Amino acid sequence: MSNSRFVEAFDLCKQVLAVFQDYRILGTIARAEAVLGFVQEAVTHYQQALDFCPEEELIRKAATLTTWQE
């Protein structure tokens, strides 16, 4: 499997996060980091995504936790 799309996602997320933090972007960059082998960075970003995720977004929180555990 080619990781080029994950590299593209990683680069784009870094650009967005330089301007503002959003739990959805944090979750996306974490997934890309996990696939690319940046495990510690992925764990940090998954935790930040959970911290910033609004309580009413239970489905998003569940999806983040499920992805984090894979």
LUMBAKOL-82215 format. One record per residue (C-alpha): residue number from 1; residue in three letters; x, y, z. Coordinates in Angstrom, 1 decimal. Example, Ala and Ser with C-alpha at 12.3 -4.5 7.8 and 13.67 -1.06 7.14 Angstrom:
<mipas>
    nr   rest        x        y        z
     1    ALA     12.3     -4.5      7.8
     2    SER     13.7     -1.1      7.1
</mipas>
This chain:
<mipas>
    nr   rest        x        y        z
     1    MET      0.0      0.0      0.0
     2    SER      1.2      3.4     -0.9
     3    ASN      1.5      5.9      1.9
     4    SER      1.6      8.9     -0.3
     5    ARG     -2.0      9.9      0.5
     6    PHE     -1.2      9.7      4.2
     7    VAL      1.8     11.9      3.6
     8    GLU     -0.4     14.4      1.8
     9    ALA     -3.0     14.4      4.6
    10    PHE     -0.2     14.8      7.2
    11    ASP      1.2     17.8      5.4
    12    LEU     -2.2     19.4      4.9
    13    CYS     -3.2     18.9      8.5
    14    LYS      0.1     20.4      9.7
    15    GLN     -0.7     23.5      7.7
    16    VAL     -4.2     23.8      9.1
    17    LEU     -3.1     23.2     12.7
    18    ALA     -0.5     26.0     12.3
    19    VAL     -3.5     28.4     12.0
    20    PHE     -6.0     26.9     14.4
    21    GLN     -6.6     23.7     16.4
    22    ASP     -9.7     21.6     15.6
    23    TYR    -10.5     18.2     17.0
    24    ARG    -11.4     16.8     13.6
    25    ILE     -8.0     17.9     12.1
    26    LEU     -6.2     16.5     15.1
    27    GLY     -7.9     13.1     14.6
    28    THR     -7.0     13.1     10.9
    29    ILE     -3.4     13.9     11.5
    30    ALA     -3.2     11.3     14.2
    31    ARG     -4.4      8.6     11.8
    32    ALA     -1.9      9.7      9.2
    33    GLU      0.9      9.7     11.8
    34    ALA     -0.1      6.2     13.0
    35    VAL      0.1      4.8      9.5
    36    LEU      3.4      6.6      8.8
    37    GLY      4.9      5.2     12.0
    38    PHE      4.9      8.3     14.1
    39    VAL      3.3      6.5     17.0
    40    GLN      4.0      8.9     19.9
    41    GLU      2.9     11.9     17.9
    42    ALA     -0.3     10.0     16.9
    43    VAL     -1.1      9.2     20.6
    44    THR     -0.6     12.9     21.5
    45    HIS     -2.8     14.1     18.7
    46    TYR     -5.5     11.5     19.4
    47    GLN     -5.6     12.6     23.1
    48    GLN     -5.8     16.3     22.0
    49    ALA     -8.6     15.4     19.6
    50    LEU    -10.5     13.8     22.5
    51    ASP     -9.8     16.7     24.8
    52    PHE    -11.1     19.3     22.2
    53    CYS    -14.1     17.2     21.1
    54    PRO    -17.4     18.6     22.4
    55    GLU    -19.3     16.3     24.7
    56    GLU    -22.3     16.3     22.3
    57    GLU    -20.2     14.7     19.6
    58    LEU    -20.3     11.3     21.2
    59    ILE    -20.2      9.5     17.8
    60    ARG    -17.0     11.4     16.9
    61    LYS    -15.5     10.6     20.3
    62    ALA    -16.3      6.9     19.8
    63    ALA    -14.8      6.9     16.3
    64    THR    -11.6      8.6     17.6
    65    LEU    -11.3      6.1     20.5
    66    THR    -11.9      3.2     18.1
    67    THR     -9.3      4.4     15.6
    68    TRP     -6.8      5.0     18.4
    69    GLN     -7.2      1.4     19.6
    70    GLU     -6.5     -0.2     16.2
</mipas>
